[in-house]
Amino acid sequence: MNKVLLALFLFTCINLTAQSDFRIMFYNVENLFDTVSNPEKEDDDFTPGGFMNWTPWKYWEKQRNITRVITAVGGMHSPALIGLCEVENDSVLYDLTRRSPLRTQQYEFIITDSPDRRGINVALLYQRHQFNLLEHNEYEITFSNRNARPTRNILHAVGRIVNGDTLDVFVCHFPSRWSGQRETEPLRMEAAALLRQKVDSLFIIRQSANIVIMGDFNDYPNDRSMAQTLGAGRINNRPDSRALYNMFLHRMRERNFGTYKFQGQWGTIDHFIVSGNLLKNNHSTRVKDREAHIFKADFLFEPDETHGGRKPFRTNLGPRYIGGFSDHLPIFMDLIISR
């Protein structure tokens, strides 16, 4: 009996050491601007004399708040990858990763150089000991409507993880609904078409493509840009290696489920989308429990006095600084990496 127990104990220890969790996080941080005017961009509101009265103190408080969120999402282990949107430039990321309390986590970063008029971009933070960056690219979205406002580029990073698998990571921030959902939907569909084109090219050149797409898509999982153009479907028991799956589509009907609250209604516009390989139980790299999560720590909320319940505790309400975190909630998921 003792030999049997010892064998079981050794098997458990070997199994635990052969697997590790790899946390991925995405967060729309709501206007992480520095305090310096860029003459080529419409960022004057976020200067000390601008509409938002964006002072160095507010800027550094914003950096500390973002650090607090990332640390809380990481828990005992820092996220290996962090996708961010609404970040202005590499200067604010340098301050976040080198001059804020986050510096102890040793993140490197890459960021797009987008034609967005306000100067906001998407970025990826990564820990080199968990994600060996091999290459990265960005893809500019061009619209058939020449009068459409330029938007954020799509960021694509390719890296090797500790078991030798290659991971393709896309970070996105699709055009907003600023002039109405119906009027702006064609823009998001064109953005999704470009993203789908890049994904299909990976399915051709990689025998086993491990793809993670994350971002603020400004559409819900069942909207046309996501479900039809991008083709991100519902998780099922027999995932197709060459298909995409939206990690939140099956939770659409849950009450008060979402990352963003608009006119009193919660909705999910921040998503994780993965290729079918990452949902297979026998794959060397796979999504833990086939689940993604919205991070809902109490400190991220404030009372919603207009509509009832709670809402995200944001940094600014119009020009009024209220000192919160973001108008979005962060999302995260874990990969199990078998060695």
N, C-alpha and C positions, 0 to 999 in steps of 0.2 A: 504493500500500500504506500509506504514511504517513497519507494522508487517511482510509483505512478504519479504521486503528488509532485515530486521533484521534476519529473519530465514535463508535467503540465506547467509548472512554474517557469522552467527554462524556455519552453515553447512560447509562453506569454511574453517573457522578456525579449526574446529574439524578435517576435512579431512587433512589439512596441518600438524597438530600436530600428526596425526595418521600415517604419512608416513615420512620416512627420507631417504636421499641418502647415499650410502655407496660406496665410490670410491675405485676401485682396479687399481693398476698400475703395469706394468712390464717394466724392463729396463735392457738391456745388457750394463753394465757400462764400458766395455772395460778395462780389466786388472787392477782391483783394488788390487794391491799388496802392502804389507808393504815393508820396505827397508831391512829386515833381511833375510839372506839366510837360507832356510830350507834344511838341508843335505839330507833329504829323497825325495826332489822334485827338478825338473828342473826349479828353479826360480832364478838362479844366474843373469840372464839378468836384473832383476828388483832389483838391489842393487846399492849402490853408485859407486862401481867400475865395474859394469857390463855393458853389451852392451847398455842398455837403459840409463845408468847413472842416475838411479832412486834415487834421493836425497830426504831427508826429506821435503825440500821446495816443490818439485814437488808432493810428496805424499799428503801433506796437502792442496795444491792447488787443487788437484784432489778431495779430500774430500769436499772442499768448492763448487766445481763445481757440484758434485752430489747433494749436499744439495740444491743448487740453482735450479736444474732441478726438484727435488721432490717438492719443495715449489711452483714452477711455475705450475706444474701439479695439485697440490692440490688447487690452487687458494684460495678461501675463506675458504675451509675446507681441512685439511690434508687428504691424502689417508688413508683409514682404513687398507688396505693391500698393501704391495709393494713386488713384486717378483723381485729378482735380480739374475743376473748370471755374471760370471767372477769375483767373489770375492774370495780372497785367503783363509781367515780364520776368526775365531771369533774375532781376534784382530782388524782387519780393520773394522768390524761391530761395535765393542765396540767404536772405535774412531768416527765412523759415528754417532752413536746414543747417545753417551755420551760426546764427546769432540768436536764435530763440532756444528755449529749453529742449526743443526737438533735436538739437545738435548731437546729443549723446547717442541717438539712434543710428547715426552714420548713414543718412540717406544721400544718394546721388539723385540728379533730376535731369529730365529733358522737357522741353517746352516748345510749342509751335510758334511760328511767326506769322500770324494770321492777318488777313486784310480787314478784319472787323474794325468798324469805324471808331468804336470806343476803345479799342486796344486790348480787348480781353482775349485770352487764349486758354488752351487746355494743356495739361502737363501730367507727367508721370514721375512719382518718386519711387525709387527702388533701392533695395539693400543688395549690394554687390555679392555678398556671400550667399544670398538666396536666389538671385536673378543675375546671371552673367549676360549683360547686354551685348548682343552681337551686331545689331544694326537698328537704325530707326529712320523713319520717313514721315513726311506729312503730305496730305493730299488736299489741295484746294478745291472747294466746291464751286463750280460755275453754274449759273442759273440761265435757263432759256429766256427768262424775263430780265432784260438788261437793266431795268430800273430797280431791280431787287437790291436790297442792302447786302453788301458782302458779309459773309458769316465766318465762323471759326473753322480752321482747317481740322481735318481728322488726323490724329496722331497714331502712328503704327510703330510699335516696338517689338523686336524679336529678341528673345533671350533663352538661355539654356538654364534649366533648374537642376537641383542637386542630383536627381536620378538620371540626368543626361537627356531628358525629353526637351524638345523645343516648344516654347510657348509664344504664340502670337497674340499680342495685346493691342486692342484699339481703344482709344479714348476719344469721346465725341461730345460735342455740344451743338445740337441741331438748332436751326432758326426758331426764334420765339414766336409766340402767338400775339405779338404786340398789336397788330391791326385786325385780330379776329382769327379764330381757328380755321374757318373755311377759306378765307383769303390767303392765309399763309401755308396751308396744307401742301400745295404743290412744291413749295420750297423744301419742306422736310422730306417729301417723297423723292425729290431729286438728290438730296443728301443721302437718303437711304439707298438709292440706286447706285451711287458711287461706292458706298460702303459694301454693298452686295457684290459689286464687280471685283473689288479687292479681295473679298472673302473667297469668291469662286476661283480666283487665280491661285489662292493658297491651296484649295482642294485639288488643283491640278498638279502643282509642283511638290506638294508634301504628301507622302504616302499615308501618314497619320498626322493630320492637322489638329493641333490643340489650340483652339481659338477662344479668347475671352474678349468680349466687347462690353464696354461700360461707358456710361455717360448720362447726361441730361438730354433727353431726346425731345422734350416739349410735346410729346404725344404719349398716349396710354398704350399698354401692350396690345390691345385689340384694335387700335387705329390702323388705317391703311398703310401708312409709312412703315409701321413695325410688322404687322401681321402679313401684309401682302407684298409690298415692295422688297423689304428686307427678308421676309419669309421666316420670321422667328416664331416657331410654333409652341404648342403646349408640351410639357414634359410627358413622356409616355414610357411604358415598360420595355420598349424595343427601339431605343434611339438609333437613328441613322448617322453613321460617321460623317456623312457629307451634308448634314442638315444643321440648322440653327434652332436653338430653343431658348425661349424667354423664361428666365427663372421666376418671374412674378405673374405670368399670365394665368396660372391656375388659381391665383389668390385674388383675382379681380373682384369677386363678389363679396369678399369679406368686408364687414362694416368697419368704417374708420381706418381702413388700410391704405397707406400711401406715404409718399415722401414729401408732399407739398399740399398746402391747404389753400384753396381758392374759393372765395365767396362762401365760406363755411363748409365746403366739401373737400374731403381728402381724395387725392388721386396720385397714381404712381407714374411719374414722368422720368424718374431716374431708374435705370435698368442695368441688370447683368444679362447678357446673352452669351451662350456658349455653344460650341460645336458638340455633336453627338458623342464623340469619343470621351469627353469629360463627364458624361453621364453613365458610362458603362462600368458596372461593378468590378469587372476584371481588368480594367485599364490601369496602367502604371501611374497615371495622374488622373484624378477624378474629383468631382465636387462632393464634399463630405455630406452624407445624408441626402444628396441631391436637393439641397435647400440653400437659398440666399436669404438674407435677413435685413430688415430695417432697424437701425440702431435708435433706440427710444429712451435713452437715459433721461431722467426727470429734469436735469439741468438744461436740457435743450428746448424746453417748453416754457410758455407763459400762458396765462388765462386768455381765452378768446372772448373778450367782453361783448363783442358784437354778435357772434354766432353761437356762443356757448362752447363748452369743452375747452380744449387746449389747442394751441397753434405753435409753430416753431418760433423760438425766441431769436429774432433777427438782429442784425447790427444797427440798421437804420430804419426808421419809419418815415418815408419821405426824407426831408432834410434833417429830421430830428434824430439825433444819436441816442439809442437806447441801450447799447452796450452788450447786445446778445451775440449770437454765433452765426446764424445763417437763416434764410427763409426756406431752406431745404433741410431734410434729415439725411444723414449719411447712410450708405448701404454697405454691406460686407458679405463675404462668403469665404469658406475655407476649402482649399484643395488638399486632398490626401495624396501624398507623394510616396510611392513605394519604391524602395531601393533594391 
